[in-house]
Amino acid sequence: MTDDLPEFTIEDLETLTGLDVDHFDSEAAVLLGLLGVEVIRERGANLCVQVVVGDDVAFRANLGTTGPGNDPWLAGKAAVARHFSEPSLLVRRRQEAAGTTLEEQGLDFETYRAHGGSMPIRVAGEVVGTITMSGEPDVVDHSAVAETVRRYVKK
């Protein structure tokens, strides 16, 4: 991993707000997850990747030093992406710009974690799942998820 952390503005994050597809099921989730593993390995990152379809974990891989300690972060970031239908880092940046927090909006930190690393998966505009990574600084998590989504769209 490089010591230079990526930087994302709200405008940067609005260019890719998730994965919008015609169909998404567990087979698609495995493909997306394997692309995530490819990105993680290329970057030499300590990240876990999880793809959820509906309420089911359809794909999960822990790479490097990741493990059960990442579970609350995976769940919390995914809850934000699902709730807002936007990347969790975009939600965080908007909160920072507004000078507010999710807690001030009545969303509990144990359930909703506005940190980078999760994107919604949408079919016909409806959120049907999420792809989430955790293990590095949240901007690194987001960068890896965004690259994974870009690669999936190209397939």
C-alpha positions in Angstrom: 0.0 0.0 0.0 1.2 3.5 -0.7 1.3 6.1 2.0 -0.5 8.6 -0.3 -4.2 8.5 0.5 -6.6 9.3 -2.3 -8.7 12.4 -1.8 -12.4 12.6 -2.8 -14.6 15.7 -3.0 -18.3 15.6 -3.2 -18.1 16.3 -6.9 -15.6 13.4 -7.4 -17.9 11.0 -5.6 -21.0 12.1 -7.5 -19.4 10.7 -10.8 -19.9 7.1 -9.6 -22.7 6.6 -7.1 -23.1 2.9 -7.2 -23.7 0.0 -9.6 -26.8 0.3 -11.7 -27.7 -2.9 -13.6 -30.7 -4.6 -15.2 -30.3 -7.8 -13.1 -28.3 -8.7 -10.0 -28.3 -12.1 -8.3 -25.9 -14.3 -6.3 -24.0 -15.3 -9.5 -23.4 -11.7 -10.3 -22.4 -11.1 -6.7 -19.7 -13.7 -6.9 -18.3 -12.1 -10.1 -18.3 -8.7 -8.5 -16.6 -10.1 -5.4 -13.9 -11.9 -7.4 -13.2 -8.6 -9.2 -12.9 -7.0 -5.8 -10.4 -9.6 -4.7 -8.4 -8.9 -7.9 -8.3 -5.2 -7.1 -7.3 -5.8 -3.5 -4.5 -8.2 -4.5 -3.2 -5.8 -7.2 -3.0 -3.0 -4.6 -1.5 -5.2 -1.9 -4.2 -4.0 0.5 -5.5 -5.4 3.7 -9.1 -5.4 2.8 -12.1 -7.7 3.1 -14.8 -7.5 0.5 -18.5 -8.4 1.0 -21.3 -8.4 -1.5 -24.8 -8.5 -0.1 -27.9 -9.3 -2.2 -31.1 -8.6 -0.4 -30.3 -9.6 3.1 -27.9 -12.4 2.2 -24.2 -12.3 2.1 -23.5 -13.7 -1.3 -19.7 -13.2 -1.3 -17.2 -12.6 1.4 -13.4 -12.7 1.3 -10.9 -11.6 4.0 -7.5 -10.7 2.6 -4.4 -9.7 4.5 -5.0 -8.9 8.2 -8.8 -8.5 7.9 -11.2 -10.6 9.9 -14.1 -10.5 12.4 -13.1 -7.0 13.6 -14.2 -5.7 10.2 -17.7 -7.1 10.5 -19.2 -4.0 12.3 -17.6 -1.7 9.7 -18.9 -3.8 6.8 -22.4 -3.8 8.2 -22.4 -0.2 9.2 -21.1 1.2 5.9 -23.5 -1.0 3.9 -26.4 0.2 6.0 -25.5 3.8 5.1 -25.2 2.9 1.3 -28.5 1.1 1.4 -30.3 3.8 3.5 -29.2 6.7 1.4 -28.8 4.8 -2.0 -25.4 6.5 -2.3 -21.7 5.6 -1.6 -21.0 5.7 2.1 -18.1 8.1 1.6 -20.4 10.5 -0.4 -22.8 10.5 2.6 -19.8 11.2 4.9 -18.6 14.1 2.7 -22.1 15.6 2.6 -22.4 15.3 6.4 -19.0 17.1 6.8 -20.0 19.9 4.4 -23.3 20.4 6.3 -21.6 20.3 9.7 -23.8 17.5 10.9 -23.6 13.8 11.7 -25.8 10.8 11.2 -26.3 10.6 14.9 -27.8 14.1 14.9 -30.3 12.7 12.3 -31.2 9.9 14.7 -29.1 7.2 13.1 -27.2 5.1 15.6 -23.4 4.7 15.0 -23.5 1.0 15.8 -25.9 0.5 12.9 -24.9 3.3 10.5 -21.3 4.2 9.8 -20.7 7.0 7.4 -17.2 6.0 6.4 -16.0 5.2 2.9 -16.1 1.7 1.5 -19.6 0.8 0.5 -21.7 1.4 -2.7 -25.3 0.5 -3.4 -26.2 -2.0 -6.1 -29.4 -0.9 -7.9 -31.8 -2.6 -10.3 -34.4 -0.3 -11.9 -33.4 2.4 -9.4 -34.1 0.2 -6.3 -31.3 -0.8 -4.0 -31.0 -4.6 -4.1 -27.6 -5.0 -2.4 -24.2 -3.5 -1.6 -20.5 -4.0 -2.2 -18.4 -3.1 0.8 -14.7 -3.1 1.7 -13.1 -2.5 5.0 -9.6 -2.7 6.5 -7.7 0.3 5.3 -8.4 4.1 5.7 -11.9 4.7 4.4 -10.7 6.6 1.3 -8.6 3.5 0.3 -11.6 1.3 0.9 -13.8 3.5 -1.3 -11.1 3.7 -4.0 -10.9 -0.1 -4.2 -14.7 -0.5 -4.3 -15.0 2.2 -7.0 -12.4 0.4 -9.2 -14.2 -2.9 -8.6 -17.5 -1.4 -9.8 -15.8 0.2 -12.8 -14.4 -3.2 -13.8 -17.7 -5.0 -13.4 -19.5 -2.4 -15.6 -16.8 -3.0 -18.4 -17.5 -6.8 -18.4 
